[in-house]
Amino acid sequence: MSVRPAADAEDLKPGDHYVQSFARGLAVIRAFNAQAPRQTLTEVAKHCGLTRAGARRILLTLQTLGYVRADGRLFSLTPKILDLGFAYLSSQPLWQFAEPLMQQLASELKESCSAAVLEGEDIVYVLRVPARKIMSINLGVGSRLPAWCTSMGRVLLAGLPPEALDLHLAQVHYEPLTARTVRDEAQLRERIAQAREQGWCLVDQELEEGLVSLATPITGRDGQVIAALNVGAQVTRTPPDQLLQLALPRLLDAAQSISRLLQIKG
């Protein structure tokens, strides 16, 4: 199981207000990831579908601005790139309210606690308090996972209007990630409807063998679901029934507290 990359800018259809050079610059930034943190000019050009000359101009521009460094033939991102993500996190009161409550929750449960939003076909992690490593991949802020087979994803999908949900489900590719992964749209719709009705979602080893996760929604001032909060654990240490018993009341309380703070101060 690997963290999904963001959608490629070249997959989007330009319109009248589309600045292609800017989109290509963002594609170059996204080309660097955990699997390819340092790349040559040729590799960047190939990953982004650019000519070497085009990739070189973008990389040198980013280097001049301090977002990319060059070490011989290899390019890599600099810590300054974090400014772009921090601008989003610092501008949203939700994350300022959520972080201390998530830290307390992770400390009490001795399990990892995360928050995510829906972006395209994926969930994107916006906050994470790891208690211990529970997955074979490293998750952090900005990591993406497919929404359809994750507890946070199903909570977020449950909050969509019917037309938006239909559009999302029409794009799902039902890959059997484990023996427990849902196999078709009818089964997935049933799980999403259940999450909507009960106000939480538990996913037992559908994304990865041995991983169980529990999620609840965070709502905005208008009552709409805007994010999801979850805890995850190893099933051998914390079976699903035990996770529900120990974590669900505290998780619901934390999500409701964040939602109330948004209504009061947001």
C-alpha contacts under 8 A as a table, 3 or more apart, distances in Angstrom:
res1	aa1	res2	aa2	distance
1	M	136	S	7.53
1	M	137	I	7.18
1	M	177	L	7.67
1	M	207	L	7.93
1	M	208	E	7.15
2	S	137	I	6.52
3	V	137	I	7.26
3	V	139	L	7.78
3	V	143	S	6.27
3	V	144	R	5.65
3	V	145	L	5.87
4	R	143	S	7.35
4	R	144	R	5.16
4	R	145	L	5.66
4	R	146	P	7.39
5	P	30	R	7.64
5	P	144	R	6.75
6	A	30	R	7.05
6	A	144	R	7.36
7	A	11	D	7.24
8	D	11	D	5.47
8	D	12	L	7.47
8	D	27	A	6.26
8	D	48	C	7.85
9	A	12	L	5.57
9	A	23	A	5.81
9	A	24	R	6.71
9	A	26	L	7.48
9	A	27	A	5.81
10	E	13	K	7.60
10	E	23	A	7.86
10	E	24	R	7.63
10	E	27	A	7.95
10	E	48	C	7.90
14	P	17	H	7.72
14	P	18	Y	5.22
14	P	19	V	7.89
14	P	20	Q	7.41
15	G	18	Y	5.15
19	V	22	F	5.50
19	V	23	A	6.40
20	Q	23	A	5.01
20	Q	24	R	6.14
21	S	24	R	5.08
21	S	25	G	6.27
22	F	25	G	5.02
22	F	26	L	6.44
23	A	26	L	5.18
23	A	27	A	6.26
24	R	27	A	4.89
24	R	28	V	6.27
24	R	48	C	7.61
24	R	58	I	7.97
25	G	28	V	5.17
25	G	29	I	6.50
25	G	58	I	5.93
26	L	29	I	5.07
26	L	30	R	6.26
27	A	30	R	5.03
27	A	31	A	6.17
27	A	48	C	6.23
28	V	31	A	5.08
28	V	32	F	7.36
28	V	44	V	6.72
28	V	48	C	6.35
28	V	55	A	7.53
28	V	58	I	7.54
28	V	59	L	7.63
29	I	32	F	6.02
29	I	77	L	7.67
30	R	33	N	7.00
31	A	36	A	7.73
31	A	44	V	6.62
31	A	47	H	6.40
31	A	48	C	6.93
32	F	35	Q	7.90
32	F	36	A	5.59
32	F	37	P	5.09
32	F	38	R	7.04
32	F	39	Q	7.62
32	F	76	S	7.14
32	F	77	L	7.25
33	N	36	A	5.16
33	N	37	P	5.15
34	A	37	P	5.60
36	A	39	Q	6.51
37	P	76	S	6.01
37	P	77	L	7.54
38	R	74	L	5.82
38	R	75	F	5.45
38	R	76	S	4.78
38	R	77	L	7.99
39	Q	42	T	7.98
39	Q	43	E	5.84
39	Q	44	V	6.32
39	Q	74	L	5.13
39	Q	75	F	5.32
39	Q	76	S	6.69
40	T	43	E	5.18
40	T	44	V	6.33
40	T	73	R	5.63
40	T	74	L	4.66
40	T	75	F	6.03
41	L	44	V	5.24
41	L	45	A	6.16
41	L	52	R	6.67
41	L	55	A	6.82
41	L	56	R	6.54
41	L	73	R	7.30
41	L	74	L	7.31
41	L	75	F	7.37
42	T	45	A	5.14
42	T	46	K	6.17
42	T	52	R	6.21
43	E	46	K	5.09
43	E	47	H	6.12
44	V	47	H	5.17
44	V	48	C	6.17
44	V	55	A	6.77
45	A	48	C	5.32
45	A	49	G	5.79
45	A	50	L	4.69
45	A	51	T	5.82
45	A	52	R	5.55
45	A	54	G	7.74
45	A	55	A	5.32
46	K	49	G	5.16
46	K	50	L	6.42
46	K	51	T	7.89
47	H	50	L	7.88
50	L	54	G	6.01
50	L	55	A	5.96
51	T	54	G	5.12
51	T	55	A	6.16
52	R	55	A	5.15
52	R	56	R	5.93
53	A	56	R	5.06
53	A	57	R	6.30
54	G	57	R	5.31
54	G	58	I	6.49
55	A	58	I	5.24
55	A	59	L	6.09
56	R	59	L	5.13
56	R	60	L	6.02
57	R	60	L	5.29
57	R	61	T	6.14
58	I	61	T	5.07
58	I	62	L	6.19
59	L	62	L	5.08
59	L	63	Q	6.00
59	L	68	V	6.97
59	L	75	F	8.00
60	L	63	Q	4.84
60	L	64	T	6.06
61	T	64	T	5.10
61	T	65	L	6.31
62	L	65	L	5.05
62	L	66	G	6.16
62	L	67	Y	5.20
62	L	68	V	5.42
63	Q	66	G	4.99
63	Q	67	Y	5.69
63	Q	68	V	4.42
63	Q	69	R	5.62
63	Q	70	A	7.57
64	T	67	Y	7.73
64	T	68	V	7.91
65	L	68	V	7.80
66	G	69	R	7.18
66	G	78	T	7.09
66	G	80	K	6.72
67	Y	77	L	5.84
67	Y	78	T	5.26
67	Y	79	P	7.39
67	Y	80	K	5.52
67	Y	81	I	5.38
68	V	75	F	6.71
68	V	76	S	5.60
68	V	77	L	4.40
68	V	78	T	5.33
69	R	75	F	5.74
69	R	76	S	5.53
69	R	77	L	6.18
69	R	78	T	6.30
70	A	73	R	6.94
70	A	74	L	5.73
70	A	75	F	4.52
70	A	76	S	6.58
71	D	74	L	5.21
71	D	75	F	6.30
77	L	81	I	6.78
78	T	81	I	5.97
79	P	82	L	5.71
79	P	83	D	7.98
80	K	83	D	5.61
81	I	84	L	5.83
81	I	85	G	7.60
82	L	85	G	5.36
82	L	86	F	6.04
83	D	86	F	4.96
83	D	87	A	6.07
84	L	87	A	5.41
84	L	88	Y	7.12
85	G	88	Y	5.39
85	G	89	L	6.50
86	F	89	L	4.97
86	F	90	S	5.79
87	A	90	S	5.38
87	A	91	S	6.08
88	Y	91	S	5.27
88	Y	92	Q	6.48
89	L	92	Q	5.52
89	L	95	W	6.41
89	L	126	V	7.53
90	S	93	P	7.33
90	S	95	W	7.66
90	S	96	Q	7.44
92	Q	95	W	6.12
92	Q	96	Q	7.26
93	P	96	Q	5.17
93	P	97	F	6.36
93	P	262	L	7.30
93	P	266	G	6.21
94	L	97	F	5.35
94	L	98	A	6.04
94	L	258	I	7.23
94	L	262	L	6.46
94	L	266	G	7.57
95	W	98	A	4.85
95	W	99	E	5.95
95	W	126	V	7.92
95	W	127	L	7.34
96	Q	99	E	5.94
96	Q	100	P	7.86
97	F	100	P	6.79
97	F	101	L	7.32
97	F	258	I	6.16
97	F	261	L	6.98
97	F	262	L	7.87
98	A	101	L	5.42
98	A	102	M	6.03
98	A	258	I	5.87
99	E	102	M	5.08
99	E	103	Q	6.15
99	E	127	L	7.22
100	P	103	Q	5.07
100	P	104	Q	6.25
101	L	104	Q	5.13
101	L	105	L	6.13
101	L	254	A	6.35
101	L	258	I	7.90
102	M	105	L	4.95
102	M	106	A	6.07
102	M	113	C	6.17
102	M	114	S	7.47
102	M	129	V	6.84
102	M	254	A	7.52
103	Q	106	A	5.23
103	Q	107	S	6.13
103	Q	113	C	7.67
103	Q	129	V	6.21
104	Q	107	S	5.08
104	Q	108	E	6.15
105	L	108	E	5.19
105	L	109	L	6.09
105	L	113	C	7.18
105	L	250	R	7.25
105	L	251	L	7.46
105	L	254	A	7.60
106	A	109	L	5.31
106	A	110	K	5.38
106	A	111	E	5.25
106	A	112	S	5.65
106	A	113	C	5.57
106	A	129	V	6.70
106	A	130	P	7.48
106	A	131	A	6.34
106	A	231	V	7.84
107	S	110	K	5.20
107	S	111	E	7.38
107	S	131	A	7.52
109	L	246	L	7.63
109	L	247	A	6.92
110	K	131	A	5.84
111	E	130	P	7.12
111	E	131	A	4.98
111	E	132	R	6.79
111	E	231	V	6.39
111	E	232	G	6.35
111	E	233	A	6.15
112	S	128	R	7.50
112	S	129	V	5.72
112	S	130	P	4.28
112	S	131	A	4.53
112	S	132	R	6.46
112	S	134	I	7.88
112	S	231	V	5.54
112	S	232	G	5.67
112	S	233	A	7.14
113	C	128	R	5.88
113	C	129	V	5.16
113	C	130	P	6.29
113	C	131	A	7.63
113	C	229	L	7.34
113	C	230	N	5.64
113	C	231	V	4.51
113	C	232	G	6.76
114	S	125	Y	7.06
114	S	126	V	7.82
114	S	127	L	5.66
114	S	128	R	4.26
114	S	129	V	6.18
114	S	130	P	7.92
114	S	229	L	5.80
114	S	230	N	5.35
114	S	231	V	6.45
115	A	125	Y	5.94
115	A	126	V	5.85
115	A	127	L	5.14
115	A	128	R	6.35
115	A	152	M	7.99
115	A	227	A	6.89
115	A	228	A	5.52
115	A	229	L	4.52
115	A	230	N	6.40
116	A	123	I	5.94
116	A	124	V	5.26
116	A	125	Y	4.34
116	A	126	V	5.31
116	A	127	L	6.96
116	A	152	M	6.92
116	A	227	A	5.70
116	A	228	A	5.46
116	A	229	L	6.78
117	V	123	I	5.48
117	V	124	V	5.49
117	V	125	Y	6.80
117	V	126	V	7.18
117	V	156	L	7.38
117	V	226	I	6.74
117	V	227	A	4.69
117	V	228	A	6.48
118	L	121	E	7.44
118	L	122	D	6.00
118	L	123	I	4.60
118	L	124	V	6.35
118	L	147	A	7.44
118	L	153	G	7.01
118	L	156	L	6.47
118	L	227	A	7.27
119	E	122	D	5.44
119	E	123	I	5.83
119	E	124	V	6.47
120	G	123	I	7.88
121	E	146	P	6.25
121	E	147	A	6.11
121	E	148	W	7.99
121	E	168	H	6.77
121	E	171	Q	7.73
121	E	172	V	7.69
122	D	144	R	5.97
122	D	145	L	5.40
122	D	146	P	4.46
122	D	147	A	4.69
122	D	148	W	7.97
122	D	153	G	7.37
123	I	144	R	5.55
123	I	145	L	5.52
123	I	146	P	6.26
123	I	147	A	5.29
123	I	152	M	7.40
123	I	153	G	5.89
124	V	141	V	7.65
124	V	142	G	5.71
124	V	143	S	5.69
124	V	144	R	4.64
124	V	145	L	6.89
125	Y	128	R	7.07
125	Y	140	G	6.63
125	Y	141	V	4.97
125	Y	142	G	5.19
125	Y	143	S	5.42
125	Y	144	R	6.49
126	V	141	V	4.93
126	V	142	G	6.13
127	L	140	G	7.52
127	L	141	V	5.64
128	R	140	G	6.29
128	R	141	V	6.55
130	P	133	K	7.03
133	K	136	S	7.97
133	K	138	N	7.98
134	I	211	L	6.92
134	I	232	G	7.25
134	I	233	A	6.02
134	I	234	Q	5.90
135	M	138	N	7.07
135	M	208	E	7.57
135	M	211	L	6.94
139	L	143	S	5.83
140	G	143	S	5.56
145	L	150	T	7.62
146	P	149	C	6.32
146	P	150	T	6.89
146	P	153	G	7.34
147	A	150	T	5.55
147	A	151	S	7.98
147	A	152	M	7.22
147	A	153	G	3.89
147	A	154	R	6.43
147	A	157	L	7.70
148	W	153	G	5.80
148	W	154	R	6.00
148	W	157	L	7.92
148	W	172	V	7.37
148	W	188	L	7.49
149	C	153	G	6.98
149	C	154	R	7.23
149	C	181	T	7.10
149	C	182	V	7.54
149	C	203	V	7.67
149	C	206	E	6.28
149	C	207	L	5.87
150	T	153	G	5.04
150	T	154	R	6.24
150	T	203	V	6.47
150	T	206	E	7.59
150	T	207	L	6.47
150	T	213	S	7.87
151	S	154	R	5.31
151	S	155	V	6.35
151	S	201	C	5.47
151	S	202	L	5.76
151	S	203	V	5.35
151	S	213	S	6.18
151	S	214	L	5.91
151	S	215	A	5.36
151	S	230	N	7.52
152	M	155	V	5.14
152	M	156	L	6.19
152	M	201	C	7.52
152	M	214	L	7.70
152	M	215	A	5.25
152	M	216	T	7.16
152	M	217	P	7.87
152	M	228	A	5.34
152	M	229	L	6.72
152	M	230	N	6.52
153	G	156	L	5.10
153	G	157	L	6.03
153	G	228	A	7.80
154	R	157	L	4.91
154	R	158	A	5.94
154	R	191	R	7.66
154	R	192	I	5.55
154	R	195	A	6.95
154	R	201	C	6.96
155	V	158	A	5.10
155	V	159	G	6.66
155	V	192	I	7.13
155	V	195	A	6.08
155	V	196	R	6.97
155	V	199	G	7.81
155	V	200	W	6.60
155	V	201	C	6.29
155	V	215	A	6.80
155	V	216	T	6.40
155	V	217	P	6.00
155	V	228	A	6.62
156	L	159	G	5.26
156	L	160	L	6.92
156	L	217	P	6.97
156	L	225	V	6.64
156	L	226	I	7.45
156	L	227	A	6.64
156	L	228	A	6.46
157	L	160	L	5.33
157	L	165	L	6.45
157	L	192	I	6.89
158	A	165	L	7.92
158	A	192	I	5.43
158	A	193	A	6.57
158	A	195	A	6.50
158	A	196	R	5.09
159	G	196	R	7.08
159	G	224	Q	6.91
159	G	225	V	5.37
160	L	164	A	5.99
160	L	165	L	5.66
160	L	225	V	7.86
161	P	164	A	5.41
161	P	165	L	6.19
162	P	165	L	5.10
162	P	166	D	6.15
163	E	166	D	5.12
163	E	167	L	6.28
164	A	167	L	5.13
164	A	168	H	6.23
165	L	168	H	5.06
165	L	169	L	6.12
166	D	169	L	5.26
166	D	170	A	6.15
167	L	170	A	5.26
167	L	171	Q	6.92
168	H	171	Q	5.55
168	H	172	V	6.92
169	L	172	V	5.25
169	L	185	E	7.06
174	Y	182	V	7.52
174	Y	183	R	6.01
174	Y	184	D	6.36
175	E	181	T	7.99
175	E	183	R	7.67
176	P	179	A	6.74
176	P	180	R	7.93
176	P	181	T	5.62
176	P	182	V	7.46
176	P	183	R	6.92
177	L	181	T	6.08
177	L	206	E	6.65
177	L	207	L	5.95
177	L	208	E	6.72
178	T	181	T	5.41
178	T	205	Q	7.06
178	T	206	E	5.70
178	T	207	L	6.68
178	T	208	E	6.26
178	T	209	E	6.33
179	A	206	E	7.41
180	R	204	D	7.65
180	R	205	Q	6.31
180	R	206	E	5.09
181	T	205	Q	7.46
181	T	206	E	4.22
181	T	207	L	6.87
182	V	187	Q	6.25
182	V	188	L	6.22
182	V	206	E	7.28
183	R	187	Q	6.90
183	R	188	L	7.76
184	D	187	Q	5.60
184	D	188	L	6.35
185	E	188	L	4.97
185	E	189	R	5.97
186	A	189	R	5.20
186	A	190	E	6.33
187	Q	190	E	5.13
187	Q	191	R	6.47
188	L	191	R	5.11
188	L	192	I	6.21
189	R	192	I	5.05
189	R	193	A	6.01
190	E	193	A	5.15
190	E	194	Q	6.17
191	R	194	Q	5.07
191	R	195	A	6.26
192	I	195	A	5.03
192	I	196	R	6.25
193	A	196	R	5.06
193	A	197	E	6.18
194	Q	197	E	5.14
194	Q	198	Q	6.13
194	Q	201	C	7.76
195	A	198	Q	5.44
195	A	199	G	5.58
195	A	200	W	5.17
195	A	201	C	4.96
196	R	199	G	5.37
196	R	200	W	7.18
198	Q	201	C	7.88
199	G	216	T	6.41
199	G	217	P	7.14
200	W	214	L	7.28
200	W	215	A	5.64
200	W	216	T	4.53
200	W	217	P	7.02
201	C	214	L	5.70
201	C	215	A	5.28
201	C	216	T	6.57
202	L	212	V	7.32
202	L	213	S	5.72
202	L	214	L	4.42
202	L	215	A	6.51
202	L	240	P	7.82
203	V	206	E	6.33
203	V	212	V	5.77
203	V	213	S	5.40
203	V	214	L	6.51
204	D	211	L	6.60
204	D	212	V	4.54
204	D	213	S	6.65
204	D	240	P	6.86
205	Q	208	E	5.25
205	Q	209	E	4.92
205	Q	210	G	5.65
205	Q	211	L	4.99
205	Q	212	V	5.54
206	E	209	E	7.06
206	E	211	L	7.91
207	L	211	L	7.38
208	E	211	L	5.65
210	G	234	Q	5.54
210	G	235	V	5.19
210	G	236	T	6.94
211	L	232	G	7.05
211	L	233	A	5.98
211	L	234	Q	4.99
211	L	235	V	5.75
212	V	232	G	5.81
212	V	233	A	5.51
212	V	234	Q	6.19
212	V	235	V	5.75
212	V	239	P	7.57
212	V	240	P	6.53
213	S	230	N	6.83
213	S	231	V	5.75
213	S	232	G	4.17
213	S	233	A	6.30
214	L	230	N	5.36
214	L	231	V	5.52
214	L	232	G	6.40
214	L	243	L	7.73
214	L	244	L	7.58
214	L	248	L	7.50
215	A	228	A	6.46
215	A	229	L	5.41
215	A	230	N	4.04
215	A	231	V	6.65
215	A	251	L	7.67
216	T	228	A	5.70
216	T	229	L	5.43
216	T	230	N	6.39
216	T	251	L	6.95
216	T	252	L	6.31
216	T	255	A	6.73
217	P	225	V	6.08
217	P	226	I	7.60
217	P	227	A	6.08
217	P	228	A	4.49
217	P	229	L	6.27
217	P	255	A	6.59
218	I	225	V	5.70
218	I	226	I	6.01
218	I	227	A	5.09
218	I	228	A	5.43
218	I	229	L	6.91
218	I	255	A	5.41
218	I	256	Q	6.88
218	I	258	I	6.97
218	I	259	S	5.63
219	T	222	D	7.61
219	T	223	G	5.27
219	T	224	Q	5.17
219	T	225	V	4.32
219	T	226	I	5.45
219	T	227	A	6.96
219	T	259	S	5.30
220	G	223	G	5.26
220	G	224	Q	5.61
220	G	225	V	6.45
220	G	226	I	6.12
220	G	259	S	6.15
220	G	262	L	6.31
220	G	263	Q	6.69
221	R	224	Q	7.50
221	R	259	S	7.71
221	R	262	L	6.43
221	R	263	Q	4.75
221	R	266	G	7.55
225	V	228	A	7.83
229	L	251	L	7.52
229	L	255	A	6.58
230	N	251	L	7.22
231	V	247	A	7.65
231	V	251	L	7.76
233	A	237	R	7.43
233	A	238	T	6.23
233	A	243	L	7.95
234	Q	237	R	5.50
234	Q	238	T	5.95
234	Q	239	P	7.58
235	V	238	T	4.94
235	V	239	P	4.58
235	V	240	P	6.80
236	T	239	P	6.20
238	T	242	Q	5.92
238	T	243	L	5.88
239	P	242	Q	5.34
239	P	243	L	6.16
240	P	243	L	5.03
240	P	244	L	6.19
241	D	244	L	5.19
241	D	245	Q	6.25
242	Q	245	Q	5.07
242	Q	246	L	6.03
243	L	246	L	5.27
243	L	247	A	5.43
243	L	248	L	7.22
244	L	247	A	5.49
244	L	248	L	5.05
245	Q	248	L	6.26
245	Q	249	P	7.59
246	L	249	P	7.21
246	L	250	R	7.70
247	A	250	R	5.45
247	A	251	L	5.82
248	L	251	L	5.01
248	L	252	L	5.97
249	P	252	L	5.30
249	P	253	D	6.17
250	R	253	D	5.03
250	R	254	A	6.10
251	L	254	A	5.14
251	L	255	A	6.19
252	L	255	A	5.20
252	L	256	Q	6.05
253	D	256	Q	5.14
253	D	257	S	6.04
254	A	257	S	5.05
254	A	258	I	6.27
255	A	258	I	5.20
255	A	259	S	6.18
256	Q	259	S	4.96
256	Q	260	R	6.09
257	S	260	R	5.11
257	S	261	L	6.21
258	I	261	L	5.13
258	I	262	L	6.30
259	S	262	L	5.14
259	S	263	Q	6.42
260	R	263	Q	5.08
260	R	264	I	6.25
261	L	264	I	5.10
261	L	265	K	5.76
261	L	266	G	7.03
262	L	265	K	5.32
262	L	266	G	4.33
263	Q	266	G	5.68
